[in-house]
Amino acid sequence: VSLSQDGPGRLDMEGALTTRDRVGIQDFVLLDETTEVAIISNLKKRFSKDLIYTYIGTLIVSVNPYKDLDIYNKKQMDVYMGVNFFELPPHIYALADNAYHTMLTEFNNHFILISGESGAGKTEASKKILQYYAVSCPSTTLMNTVRDKMLMSNPVLEAFGNAKTLKNDNSSRFGKYMDIQFDSQGDAVGGHILNYLLEKSRVVHQNHGERNFHVFYQLVEGGSDDLLTQLGLKRDVQHYYYLTQGECAIVSSINDKNDWKSVKNALQVIEFDETNTNHLFRVVASVLHLGNVHFDPDSKGHALLKNNTELNWVSDLLGVDANNLKEGLTFRKIEAKTEQVLSPFTIDHAIYVRDALAKAIYGQTFTWLVNRINESMENKDSPRKTVIGLLDIYGFEVFYVNSFEQFCINYCNEKLQQLFIQLTLKAEQEEYEAEGIEWEPVQFFNNKIICDLVEEKHRGIISILDEECLRPGDATDLTFLDRLEEKMGNHPHFVTHRLADKMTRKTLERGDFRLLHYAGEVTYCVVGFLDKNNDLLYRNIKNVATQFKNSLQKLTEMLMAKEAWYIRCLKSNESKQPGMSAQKRHQVKYLGLMEHLRVRRAGFAYRRKYEDFLKRYKPLCPATWPHWRGMPADGVEVLAQHLGYLPDEYKMGRTKIFIRHPRTLYATEDAYEKCKHDLASKLQAKYKGYKLNFNFMSSATKIETCWRGAQARKEKEKRAWAVKVIKKFIKAYINRGEAKSTDNSEYLAFVRQSYLNRLKNNLPKTVLDKTTWLTPPAVLTQASEILRKLHYRLMVRKYVRGIPPQKKAQLQMKVVTSAIFKGKKENYPPSIPQLFLDTRISEFQIQQLHILLVPVIKYDRNGFKPRPRQFILTKTAAYLVEEAKIKQRVSYNSLKGISVSNLSDGIIVIHITCEDPKQKGDLIIQCEHLYEFLTKLNLINNFGVFSIKIQIQSGKENSVDFTTGQEPMVYKAKNGHLMVVSINK
């Protein structure tokens, strides 16, 4: 691999192209085929070599390897510091470093968007970027403090905001945006965190195989005995209702005790004093006690507290009056003019309120925690500063049942996809405009229509949800669905059970609605939408979805004012084990990689400054090598003309050359590699010649005086050696028949070498030549046999590779025929030498449909009367045709099998499932070209020949009898069977 001139070990972008056959393409922009299949294939090729990062321009695609790779150490960080983006192989450090240096150079704000499915490695990517800035940025006392607080905010936020899910043991159940603030010298001077849509429903309910937020288990497992006593907790997670619904409270891959220590240490670093820390743990403990508050029914079915122990702990830990708390959990307070009336809850209502309170407590605590972390990282001074934002956001989610949370998450991804398209198109168009290159419109899915469907005022889904939550009367999730159908029944991206057509209705429940997102269709169940949007709190309705929409709008406006960088994270498999599964096509779609690639290509796969392009490829043209004296742009034009670039293959911008196709670049790079080796050989020869000429004159006299003496000594030694060799050869010849020893080993080696030399010049020239192999000496019998087999295998391989495609296709069909009929059909052996001819089975190409046509004789099921017909095969069904009229259509899905006899007749029985009333039972035909016909049918549907029996309409059965005779006949026998007579062979 070639080295750049900036320093040892640094690979430039073009130099890395020389390894493309071994490790794939390191930038998807340089793929010849910009398809999903090509993207996935390139990812697999790189992943197999532990290369988990690949570029799309300046976007990084990251594949989670589910194992530790030694690519994140201090040495790696040093290599990537201050290096041009494309000088080294793709790495997350390259993106972090270039964002940092661009910010310092242009003094503007940037953000890095990290997206992907749960378990794809988004949180780890965010950590790696923070760690890189912690090491690479200038070090000051203030910076060290800020650095530590930013790093230590992660374990705290993960404890309170992450949980084990089915897809990921450390899944972020909230969205996080962190601004890292830098001063003009590049020092980190502060930070700020925004959080989005905490999944509060997890506090009170977890699906099977999932856990609550980490902090609950960490407190119970890792808290000291004194702390647990103060909080009234037992060291047993099974004791707490809110921790056991997923039935996996203890997970072998999670060490809650060690994580508790990390959280305690992190709280100290981000300056949580003892008072605040104790308050925090008291609130967490109160939620656990609240989950264990149970209710019994009284005589009227109203809720009564089962016992007051847990309630008293909640009261004590939160500092609220126990009686007021008890009243709030069991009664609804109704205000009527000047007095208040208490209406008792049923048990279901009491549990409903208990869970709502638990979620509200935890949600407020999480918000307070983020605010405290922000206060700790806040920049107390106010110098001019720039920021790099990290947005670690949930990826597009599709589950078996998708509820309110998935609706909000997927809406968020729609907004971010819209932002990505706007920013990426803007950046590309600005570069084209700056270079004077005509912009070519890019086809992509514009998801503004979906964003409007969700967020439009008075008409969008969120507005309708808010209206239904506030509407007086019995508003339910189903009335909300009715309102959606009224407002947007004709929208092309919205459908429900009632609005759907007959086929689509089968896939929708009555309480579902389906949205066609940019990443595909998602079906949402409306159950719980109103409750979750109300946050389940009485007299304090909060339109959660609207708050989330407003937060996203503010986030979008904030990001639009910054320069964008992207990291797209993919899971390599669903089992979270090292290795890559078959395909990740849905993730490629969810992450919008195809759209980004299309926008980034925009007609030109490669663009490079004139100086850089000329510097690398100038050896390829005599006019530019070794030095070009004129303007770089003129030199590049001369070079392009010399290389034979066609006018439509490249464009000359103001400062860069734009190359349209990767193959053009690859051809240039291959020519450069060859030229480089040729230049090296010439330089080496010149150097050797110079060195020899320099030493020749001074050494000539000495060489001449020594030459004669050396020659005499050499002649004497040669004679002595010859005598010794001849004696040894004679002795070895005498002992040639004995076991190998020091006396005959050299002779036997001579015999072997002599035989191999003769064999080399007398090898068989064709596969069929079995006689010209030289007879070996006894010592080489085994080796000769091995060589003979290897040579014949080599000739066979050459022969096979030389078979024309048409003949190869014929032979492949013959293989299929052999697999079906060999040893099973009497007249099969004579058919082997015959080729499948087009005149036997006709092939047609009608529009997009490829069909096969063969003449047959069809025998009626009742009476077995012969009727000439044409049998047509397509990819999905077979048709029996009389002239231009279709007599019968046979779907391949309805075929049970095909039977033929073992004689030399051409009778074929096609067994058809009679569940479809349109089908008339088994079909009996006679085909002159039986082998070609069944081979073609087998290649289409991949089924073989089965036992013979025929079934006719209404469950009746009949039989076909086979025999031999003097001449072939087919007729109805006296027993009512179809008699088939074959020639007796």
GILIN-V966752 format. One record per residue. N is the residue number from 0. SS is DSSP state (@ for helix, = for strand, . for the rest). PHI is phi as a letter, one per 20 degrees, with the letter a starting at -180 (* if undefined). BURIAL is # if it has 16 or more other ideal C-beta (glycine too) atoms within 10 Angstrom, else .. Layout:
N SS PHI BURIAL
N SS PHI BURIAL
This chain:
0 . * .
1 . f .
2 . d .
3 . e #
4 . e .
5 . f .
6 . r .
7 . f .
8 . n .
9 . e #
10 . e #
11 . e #
12 . g #
13 . f #
14 @ f #
15 @ f #
16 @ f #
17 @ f #
18 @ e .
19 @ f #
20 @ f .
21 @ e .
22 @ c #
23 . m #
24 . e #
25 . e #
26 = c #
27 @ g #
28 @ g #
29 @ e #
30 . f #
31 . f .
32 . d .
33 . e #
34 . c .
35 @ f #
36 @ f .
37 @ f .
38 @ f #
39 @ f #
40 @ f .
41 @ f #
42 @ f #
43 @ f #
44 @ f #
45 @ f #
46 @ f #
47 . f .
48 . d .
49 . m .
50 . e #
51 . e #
52 = d #
53 = b #
54 = e #
55 = c #
56 . m #
57 . e #
58 = e #
59 = d #
60 = e #
61 = d #
62 = d #
63 = f #
64 . e #
65 . l #
66 . b .
67 . f .
68 . d .
69 . e .
70 . c #
71 . c #
72 . e .
73 @ f .
74 @ f .
75 @ f .
76 @ f #
77 @ f .
78 @ f #
79 @ e #
80 . f #
81 . m .
82 . d #
83 . g #
84 . g #
85 . e #
86 . f #
87 . c #
88 . g #
89 . g #
90 . a #
91 @ f #
92 @ f #
93 @ f #
94 @ f #
95 @ f #
96 @ f #
97 @ f #
98 @ f #
99 @ f #
100 @ f #
101 @ f #
102 @ f #
103 @ f .
104 @ f .
105 @ e .
106 . l .
107 . c .
108 . e #
109 = c #
110 = b #
111 = d #
112 = e #
113 = d #
114 = c #
115 = q #
116 . f #
117 . f #
118 . n #
119 . e #
120 . o #
121 @ f #
122 @ f #
123 @ f #
124 @ f #
125 @ f #
126 @ f #
127 @ f #
128 @ f #
129 @ f #
130 @ f #
131 @ f #
132 @ f #
133 @ f #
134 @ e .
135 @ e #
136 . f #
137 . g .
138 . d .
139 . c .
140 @ f .
141 @ f .
142 @ f #
143 @ f .
144 @ f #
145 @ f #
146 @ g #
147 @ f .
148 @ f #
149 @ f #
150 @ f #
151 @ f #
152 @ f #
153 @ f #
154 @ f #
155 @ f #
156 @ f #
157 @ f #
158 @ f #
159 @ e #
160 @ c #
161 = d #
162 = b #
163 . f #
164 . c #
165 . f #
166 . e #
167 . a #
168 . f #
169 . c #
170 = e #
171 = f #
172 . d #
173 . b #
174 = e #
175 = c #
176 = c #
177 = d #
178 = e #
179 = d #
180 = e #
181 = c #
182 . e #
183 . f .
184 . e .
185 . n #
186 . e #
187 = f #
188 = d #
189 = r #
190 = b #
191 = b #
192 = d #
193 = d #
194 = d #
195 = c #
196 . l #
197 . f #
198 . f #
199 @ f #
200 @ f #
201 @ f #
202 @ g #
203 . d #
204 . b .
205 . c #
206 . f .
207 . f .
208 . n .
209 . c #
210 . c #
211 . f #
212 = f #
213 @ g #
214 @ f #
215 @ f #
216 @ f #
217 @ f #
218 @ f #
219 @ f #
220 @ e #
221 @ d #
222 . f #
223 . f .
224 @ f .
225 @ f .
226 @ f .
227 @ f #
228 @ f .
229 @ f .
230 @ e #
231 . m #
232 . d #
233 . d .
234 . e .
235 . b .
236 @ f #
237 @ f .
238 @ f .
239 . d #
240 @ g .
241 @ f #
242 @ d #
243 . c #
244 . f #
245 . e #
246 . l .
247 . b .
248 . f #
249 . d .
250 . c .
251 . f .
252 . e .
253 . d #
254 . d .
255 @ f #
256 @ f .
257 @ f .
258 @ f #
259 @ f #
260 @ f .
261 @ f #
262 @ f #
263 @ g #
264 @ f .
265 @ f #
266 @ f #
267 @ f .
268 @ f #
269 . e #
270 . m .
271 . e #
272 . f .
273 @ f .
274 @ f .
275 @ f .
276 @ f .
277 @ f .
278 @ g #
279 @ f #
280 @ f #
281 @ f #
282 @ f #
283 @ g #
284 @ f #
285 @ f #
286 @ f #
287 @ f #
288 @ f #
289 @ f #
290 @ f #
291 . e #
292 . f #
293 . d .
294 = c #
295 = d .
296 = e .
297 . e .
298 . f .
299 . e .
300 . n .
301 = e #
302 = f #
303 = c .
304 = f #
305 . f .
306 . b .
307 . d .
308 @ f .
309 @ f #
310 @ f #
311 @ f .
312 @ f #
313 @ f #
314 @ f #
315 @ f #
316 @ f #
317 @ e #
318 . m .
319 . d .
320 . f .
321 @ f .
322 @ f .
323 @ f .
324 @ f #
325 @ f #
326 @ f .
327 @ f #
328 @ e #
329 @ c #
330 = c #
331 = d .
332 = e .
333 = d .
334 = e .
335 = c .
336 . l .
337 . e .
338 = c .
339 = d .
340 = d .
341 = e .
342 = d .
343 = f .
344 . e #
345 = f .
346 @ f #
347 @ f .
348 @ f #
349 @ f #
350 @ f #
351 @ g .
352 @ f #
353 @ g #
354 @ f #
355 @ f #
356 @ f #
357 @ f #
358 @ f #
359 @ f #
360 @ f #
361 @ f #
362 @ f #
363 @ f .
364 @ f #
365 @ f #
366 @ f .
367 @ f .
368 @ f #
369 @ f #
370 @ f .
371 @ f #
372 @ f #
373 @ f #
374 @ f .
375 @ f #
376 @ e #
377 . g .
378 . f #
379 . f .
380 . e .
381 . c .
382 . f .
383 . f .
384 . b #
385 = d #
386 = c #
387 = c #
388 = e #
389 = d #
390 = d #
391 = d #
392 . c #
393 . f #
394 . e #
395 . g #
396 . c #
397 . c #
398 . d .
399 . f .
400 . c .
401 = d #
402 . d #
403 @ g #
404 @ f #
405 @ f #
406 @ g #
407 @ f #
408 @ f #
409 @ f #
410 @ f #
411 @ g #
412 @ f #
413 @ f #
414 @ f #
415 @ f #
416 @ f #
417 @ f #
418 @ f #
419 @ f #
420 @ f #
421 @ f .
422 @ f #
423 @ f #
424 @ f #
425 @ f .
426 @ f #
427 @ f #
428 @ f .
429 @ f .
430 @ f #
431 @ f #
432 @ f .
433 @ f .
434 @ e #
435 . m .
436 . d #
437 . f .
438 . f .
439 . d .
440 . g .
441 . d #
442 . e .
443 . b #
444 . e .
445 . e .
446 . e #
447 @ f .
448 @ f .
449 @ f #
450 @ g #
451 @ f .
452 @ g #
453 @ e #
454 @ d #
455 . f .
456 . f .
457 . m .
458 . c .
459 . f #
460 @ g #
461 @ f #
462 @ f #
463 @ f #
464 @ f #
465 @ f #
466 @ f .
467 @ f #
468 @ f #
469 @ e .
470 . f .
471 . f .
472 . o .
473 . e .
474 . f #
475 . c .
476 @ f #
477 @ f .
478 @ f .
479 @ f #
480 @ f #
481 @ f .
482 @ f #
483 @ f #
484 @ f .
485 @ f .
486 @ f #
487 @ c #
488 . f .
489 . d .
490 . f #
491 . f .
492 . d #
493 = c #
494 = b #
495 = c #
496 . g #
497 . f .
498 . e #
499 . f #
500 . f .
501 @ f .
502 @ f .
503 @ f .
504 @ g .
505 . f .
506 . e .
507 . c #
508 . e .
509 . f .
510 . d .
511 = d #
512 = c #
513 = c #
514 = d #
515 = e #
516 = f #
517 . f #
518 . e #
519 = p .
520 = f .
521 = c #
522 = d #
523 = d #
524 = e #
525 . f #
526 . f #
527 . n .
528 @ f #
529 @ f #
530 @ f .
531 @ f #
532 @ f #
533 . e #
534 . m #
535 . m #
536 . d .
537 . f .
538 . m .
539 . b .
540 . f .
541 . c .
542 . f #
543 @ g #
544 @ f #
545 @ f #
546 @ f .
547 @ f #
548 @ f #
549 @ f .
550 @ f #
551 @ f #
552 @ f .
553 @ f .
554 @ f #
555 @ f .
556 @ f .
557 @ f #
558 @ f #
559 @ f .
560 . e .
561 . c #
562 = e #
563 = d #
564 = c #
565 = c #
566 = c #
567 = d #
568 = d #
569 = c #
570 = e #
571 . f #
572 . a #
573 . e .
574 . e .
575 . l .
576 . d .
577 . g .
578 . o .
579 . d #
580 . f .
581 . g .
582 . b .
583 . c #
584 @ f .
585 @ f .
586 @ f #
587 @ g #
588 @ f #
589 @ g #
590 . e #
591 . m #
592 @ f #
593 @ f #
594 @ f #
595 @ f #
596 @ f #
597 @ f #
598 @ f #
599 @ f #
600 @ f #
601 . l #
602 . o .
603 . c #
604 . f #
605 = b #
606 = b #
607 = b #
608 = f .
609 @ g #
610 @ f .
611 @ f #
612 @ f #
613 @ f #
614 @ g .
615 @ e #
616 @ d #
617 @ f #
618 @ f #
619 @ e #
620 . c #
621 . g .
622 . f .
623 . d #
624 . d .
625 . e .
626 . c .
627 . d #
628 . e .
629 . e .
630 . f .
631 @ g #
632 @ f #
633 @ f .
634 @ f #
635 @ f #
636 @ f #
637 @ f #
638 @ f #
639 @ f #
640 @ f .
641 @ f .
642 @ f #
643 . n .
644 . f #
645 . f .
646 @ g .
647 @ e .
648 @ e #
649 = b #
650 = c #
651 = d #
652 . e #
653 . f .
654 . c .
655 = c #
656 = e #
657 = d #
658 = d #
659 . f #
660 . d #
661 @ g #
662 @ f .
663 @ f #
664 @ f #
665 @ f #
666 @ f .
667 @ f #
668 @ f #
669 @ f .
670 @ f .
671 @ f #
672 @ f .
673 @ f .
674 @ f .
675 @ f .
676 @ f .
677 @ f .
678 @ f .
679 @ f .
680 @ f .
681 @ f .
682 @ f .
683 @ f .
684 @ f .
685 @ g .
686 @ f .
687 @ f .
688 @ f .
689 @ f .
690 @ f .
691 @ f .
692 @ f .
693 @ f .
694 @ e .
695 @ f .
696 @ f .
697 @ f .
698 @ d .
699 @ g .
700 @ f .
701 @ f .
702 @ f .
703 @ f .
704 @ f .
705 @ e .
706 @ f .
707 @ f .
708 @ f .
709 @ f .
710 @ f .
711 @ f .
712 @ f .
713 @ f .
714 @ f .
715 @ f .
716 @ f .
717 @ f .
718 @ f .
719 @ f .
720 @ f .
721 @ f .
722 @ g .
723 @ f .
724 @ f .
725 @ f .
726 @ g .
727 @ f .
728 @ f .
729 @ f .
730 @ f .
731 @ f #
732 @ f .
733 @ f .
734 . e .
735 . f .
736 . e .
737 . e .
738 . f .
739 . g .
740 . b .
741 . f .
742 . f .
743 . d #
744 @ f .
745 @ f .
746 @ f #
747 @ f #
748 @ f .
749 @ f .
750 @ f #
751 @ f .
752 @ f .
753 @ f .
754 @ f #
755 @ f .
756 @ f .
757 @ f .
758 @ f #
759 @ g .
760 . e .
761 . c .
762 . f .
763 . g .
764 . e .
765 . c .
766 . f .
767 . e .
768 . e .
769 . d .
770 . d .
771 . e .
772 . f #
773 . f .
774 . f .
775 . e #
776 . f .
777 @ g .
778 @ f #
779 @ d #
780 @ g .
781 @ f .
782 @ f .
783 @ f #
784 @ f .
785 @ f .
786 @ f #
787 @ f #
788 @ f .
789 @ f .
790 @ f .
791 @ f .
792 @ f .
793 @ f .
794 @ f #
795 @ f .
796 @ f .
797 @ f .
798 @ f .
799 @ f .
800 @ f .
801 . e .
802 . f .
803 . f .
804 @ g .
805 @ f .
806 @ f .
807 @ f .
808 @ f .
809 @ f .
810 @ f .
811 @ f .
812 @ f #
813 @ f #
814 @ f .
815 @ f #
816 @ f #
817 @ f .
818 @ f .
819 @ e #
820 @ d #
821 . g .
822 . m .
823 . d .
824 . c #
825 . f #
826 . e #
827 @ f #
828 @ g .
829 @ f .
830 @ e #
831 . f .
832 . f .
833 . e .
834 . e .
835 . f #
836 . d .
837 . f .
838 . f .
839 . e #
840 . c #
841 = e .
842 = d .
843 = c .
844 = c .
845 = d .
846 . l .
847 . e .
848 = d .
849 = d .
850 = c .
851 = c #
852 = c .
853 = b #
854 = f .
855 = b #
856 = d #
857 = d #
858 = d #
859 . g .
860 . f #
861 . d .
862 . n .
863 . l #
864 . f .
865 = f .
866 = c .
867 = f .
868 = b #
869 = d #
870 = d #
871 = d #
872 = d #
873 . d .
874 . f .
875 . d .
876 = b .
877 = d #
878 = c #
879 = e #
880 = c #
881 = d .
882 . l .
883 . d .
884 = d .
885 = f .
886 = e .
887 = b #
888 = d #
889 = d #
890 = f .
891 @ f #
892 @ f .
893 @ e #
894 = f #
895 = e .
896 = r #
897 = c #
898 = c #
899 . c #
900 . e #
901 . e #
902 . e #
903 . e #
904 . e #
905 . d #
906 = e #
907 = c #
908 = d #
909 = d #
910 = e #
911 = c #
912 . f .
913 . e #
914 . f .
915 . e .
916 . f .
917 . f .
918 . e #
919 . d #
920 = n #
921 . f #
922 = d #
923 = d #
924 = c #
925 = d #
926 . c #
927 . f .
928 . d #
929 @ g #
930 @ f #
931 @ f #
932 @ f #
933 @ f #
934 @ f #
935 @ g #
936 @ f #
937 @ f #
938 @ f .
939 @ f #
940 @ d .
941 . l .
942 . c .
943 . d .
944 = e #
945 = d .
946 . f .
947 . e #
948 . a .
949 = d #
950 = c #
951 = d #
952 @ g .
953 @ m .
954 @ n .
955 . f .
956 = c .
957 = b #
958 . c .
959 = d #
960 = e .
961 = c #
962 = b .
963 = c .
964 = a .
965 . f .
966 . b .
967 . f .
968 = b .
969 = c #
970 = b .
971 = e .
972 . e .
973 . f .
974 . f .
975 . n .
976 . e .
977 = e #
978 = e #
979 = d #
980 = d #
981 = d #
982 = f .
983 . f .
984 . d .
